[in-house]
Amino acid sequence: MQYTVRAAALATGVAGDRLRTWERRYGVPAPARSGTGRRLYDEGDIDVIRRMSALIDSGLSAASAAATVLNESTQAVPVRSTGTQTLDLRALALVDRVEAFDESSLFEILDTAERSMGIEAAVEEVALPALVEAGRRWERSDITVAGEHLLAEVIRAWFVALSRTLPAALPAAPRVLVACPEDERHDLGALALALLLRRAGLRVAYLGADVPASALVDATRSAAFAALCLSVTGVASLPVARLSLRALLATGGGTRLYVGGRAITGARDGEADALPAVRLPASVSDAARQVAAQLRGGSEGGRSF
């Protein structure tokens, strides 16, 4: 069953204006929208509203009640369908709150997710899906460019901060280079992979976006990297990625080559097959585990040059 704002207010005893304020400030609840933009609450939203109202009645501030509700959702996470995937409520809350331009509230959602879910799940189920959803909403003009950029930069800063909390890798740990090829400017997937590779105990050098093939060759020549992980988000970047990988192969050496990203996992048959590297899985957590296991186990899983 779906409820309008008025019906949700009648069902829960919480005024419609307050429901809108909670959504705007805290991302709770996160109702779906009709084709005309009207809020449509489902039974899960009604339960969330009642729970938040009860917490406020018990003496909590609205902000603390919202944080509690979002944290509790880790035990039985409600999800919302966006048409192509389902999203954790915290991912939706991140996107819903970007237009308030309140960085601290966005960091609070991410930090709460990390504490309750762990780094891998918070990255995989909250941060990265929120970026995808923000992109979809921007395409529909549902959020502004400024809002999308704010979310991206908050998540970037959060990834970097998490990396700094991890213990240093052992000196004997394999070294991994992570980068995006030239003209590929969307690097947050690569940054997430670098974070999880560090968490796996590897020594990681992260070069970021738009790295020319010559720079990749120079880097691998100057240091003994066990592997290079190249991240490709846009299909238009596949030809450049192919040239970069072939340039690395032409130099000879023992570095294993891996390639991943949305352009790889979403490529049509044949589009990514010519890349001279091992294709990583869509899950960034699975990708990090695969690379770490193969480097530590001496597997021949990666294409070497």
Residue pairs with C-beta under 8 A, 6 or more apart in sequence:
1 42
1 43
2 32
2 40
2 41
2 42
3 11
3 40
3 41
3 42
3 45
3 46
4 38
4 39
4 40
4 41
5 16
5 19
5 20
5 38
5 39
5 41
6 16
7 41
8 14
8 16
8 19
8 31
8 39
8 41
8 45
8 46
8 49
9 15
9 16
9 19
11 46
12 46
12 49
12 50
12 53
13 53
14 49
14 53
19 29
19 39
19 49
20 39
22 28
22 29
22 49
22 52
22 62
22 66
23 29
23 30
23 31
23 39
23 96
24 96
24 97
24 100
25 62
25 63
25 66
25 97
25 100
25 105
26 62
26 63
26 66
26 67
26 93
26 97
26 105
27 66
27 70
27 89
27 92
27 93
27 94
27 96
27 97
27 109
28 48
28 52
28 66
28 69
28 70
28 89
28 93
29 41
29 45
29 48
29 49
29 52
30 45
30 80
30 89
30 92
30 93
30 96
31 39
31 40
31 41
31 42
31 45
32 39
32 40
32 41
32 42
32 80
33 39
33 40
34 40
41 49
44 78
48 69
48 78
48 89
51 69
51 72
52 62
52 65
52 66
52 69
55 64
55 65
55 68
55 69
56 62
56 65
60 68
67 108
67 112
70 89
70 90
70 93
70 109
70 112
70 113
71 112
71 115
71 116
73 88
73 89
73 90
74 113
74 116
74 117
77 88
77 89
77 125
78 89
79 86
79 87
79 88
79 89
80 86
80 87
80 89
80 92
81 87
82 133
82 136
85 129
85 132
87 129
87 130
87 133
88 113
88 125
88 126
88 129
90 109
90 112
90 113
90 126
91 125
91 126
91 127
91 129
91 130
91 133
92 130
92 133
93 109
94 106
94 109
94 110
94 126
94 127
94 130
94 134
94 151
95 130
95 133
95 134
95 137
95 143
95 151
97 105
97 106
97 109
98 106
98 134
98 143
98 147
98 148
98 150
98 151
99 143
99 144
99 147
101 146
101 147
101 150
103 150
103 154
106 150
106 151
106 154
107 154
107 157
107 158
109 126
110 122
110 126
110 127
110 154
110 155
110 158
111 158
113 121
113 122
113 125
113 126
113 127
114 122
114 162
117 125
117 126
119 162
119 195
119 196
119 199
120 196
120 199
120 285
123 159
123 192
123 195
123 196
123 284
123 285
124 283
124 284
124 285
127 155
127 158
127 159
127 192
128 188
128 189
128 192
128 284
130 151
130 155
131 151
131 152
131 155
131 188
134 143
134 147
134 148
134 151
134 152
135 148
137 143
137 148
138 144
138 145
138 147
138 148
152 188
155 188
156 188
156 191
159 188
159 191
159 192
159 195
160 191
162 195
163 194
163 195
163 198
166 198
166 199
169 198
169 201
169 202
169 203
169 204
170 201
173 201
173 202
173 203
174 202
174 203
174 226
174 227
174 295
174 296
175 202
175 203
175 204
175 205
175 223
175 224
175 225
175 226
176 197
176 202
176 203
176 204
176 205
176 225
176 226
176 227
176 228
176 229
176 291
176 295
177 204
177 205
177 207
177 216
177 219
177 220
177 223
177 225
177 227
177 228
177 229
177 255
178 190
178 191
178 193
178 194
178 197
178 204
178 205
178 206
178 207
178 228
178 229
178 231
179 190
179 206
179 207
179 208
179 211
179 216
179 228
179 229
179 230
179 231
180 186
180 187
180 190
180 207
180 208
180 209
180 210
180 211
180 230
180 231
180 232
180 233
180 237
181 210
181 211
181 213
181 216
181 230
181 232
181 237
181 240
181 241
181 244
182 210
182 211
182 212
182 213
182 240
182 244
183 210
183 236
183 237
183 240
184 209
184 210
184 231
184 232
184 233
184 234
184 237
184 240
184 241
185 209
185 210
186 209
186 233
186 234
187 208
187 209
187 231
189 231
189 233
189 260
189 261
189 262
189 284
190 206
190 208
190 209
190 229
190 231
190 261
191 206
191 208
192 284
193 229
193 231
193 260
193 284
193 287
193 288
194 204
194 206
196 284
196 285
196 287
196 288
197 204
197 229
197 288
197 291
197 292
198 204
199 288
200 288
200 289
200 291
200 292
201 292
202 291
202 292
202 295
205 219
205 223
205 225
207 215
207 216
207 219
212 244
213 240
213 243
213 244
213 247
213 248
214 247
216 228
216 230
216 244
216 247
216 248
217 247
217 248
217 251
219 225
220 228
220 248
220 251
220 253
220 255
221 251
221 253
225 255
226 254
226 255
226 256
226 295
227 255
227 256
227 257
227 258
227 291
227 295
227 302
228 248
228 255
228 256
228 257
228 258
229 258
229 259
229 260
229 280
229 287
229 291
230 241
230 244
230 245
230 257
230 258
230 259
230 260
230 277
231 259
231 260
231 261
232 238
232 241
232 259
232 260
232 261
232 262
232 263
232 264
233 261
233 262
233 263
234 262
234 263
235 263
235 266
235 267
235 271
237 263
238 263
238 267
238 271
238 272
238 275
241 259
241 275
242 274
242 275
242 276
245 257
245 259
245 275
245 276
245 277
246 276
248 255
248 257
248 305
249 257
249 276
249 303
249 305
250 305
251 305
252 305
253 304
253 305
254 304
254 305
255 304
255 305
256 278
256 294
256 295
256 301
256 302
256 303
256 304
257 276
257 277
257 278
257 302
257 303
257 304
257 305
258 277
258 278
258 279
258 280
258 287
258 291
258 302
258 303
259 272
259 275
259 277
259 278
259 279
259 280
260 279
260 280
260 281
260 282
260 284
260 287
263 272
264 272
264 275
264 279
264 280
265 279
265 281
265 282
272 279
276 303
277 302
277 303
278 301
278 302
278 303
280 286
280 287
280 290
280 291
281 287
281 290
290 301
291 302
293 299
294 301
294 302
295 302
